[in-house]
Amino acid sequence: MAALSLVTSTALLVAIPGPNVALIVGNTLAHGLRLGVATVAGTTLGVAAQVALVVAGLAALLELAAWGFQLLRWAGVAYLIWLGVRTWRRGAQALETEIPPRRSVVALLVQGLLVAAVNPKTLIFNAAFLPQFVAPGGGAGALAGVAVLYLTVLFAGDLLWALAARRARGWLRHAGRLRHRLTGGLYLLAGAGLALARLPR
C-alpha cells in the first residue's frame, strides 16, 4: 500500500511542470528526442544526488552551507536565462533548413544534472517527502528502497514529457520562429523556477 501511495504521489508531482520539466521539454524541442532523453537522465541524476544526501542524513548539513548552494543556484539561473534569450532571438528557419546546434549527449546530461541538483526547494521537499513512506522503525535501507522507487517513477514521468515534446516538435516542424520562442520561453521558465526556489527561512 505504501509503495502504491508513493507511486501515485510521485506521478502527480511529475505531472506538475517545474524547472526540470521546462528544461526537458525545451531541449527536446530544440535538439530532438535523443538529447531530450539525455536531459531526463541528467535531471534524474541530479535529483538522485539530492536523495542520496537525504538518505545519508546530510540535508541539514547542506543547508548550513547555503551560501555556496545559493551561488550555484544563481549561476544556473543566469545560464538558463542566457540560453532562453539566445533561443528566443533565433530566426524563423524550418527544422529541415536550419543547422542544428552542436550539442552532445554528455553536455545535456550534465546540464540537466546541474539544474536539478542545485534546486534547494527539491532538496528540502525530498527530505520531508520520502521519509513519510518508510515504515516505523525502518532505517536507511528502507529509505533507500523508497528512494529507488521514487527515482524510477520520476524518470518514467519525465520521459513521457520528452516524448510529448517530440510530438509537439513534429507539429512545429515548419514554424521555426514559434518553435524557437516556445523553446526560449521554456528555458526562461526553467530559470525563473530555479530563481524562485528558495530555502525556507
Buried (B, 14 or more C-beta within 10 A) or exposed (E): EBEEEBBEBBBEBBEEBBBBBBBBBBBBBBBBBEBBBBBBBBBBBBBBBBBEBBBEEBBEEBBEEEEEBBEBBEEBBEBBBEBBEEBBEBEEBEBEEBEEEEBEBEBBBBBBBBBBBBBBBBBBBBBEBBBEBBEEEBEEEBBBBBBEBBBEBBBBBBBEBBBEBBEEBEEBEEBBEEBBBBBBBBBBBBBBBBBEBEBEE
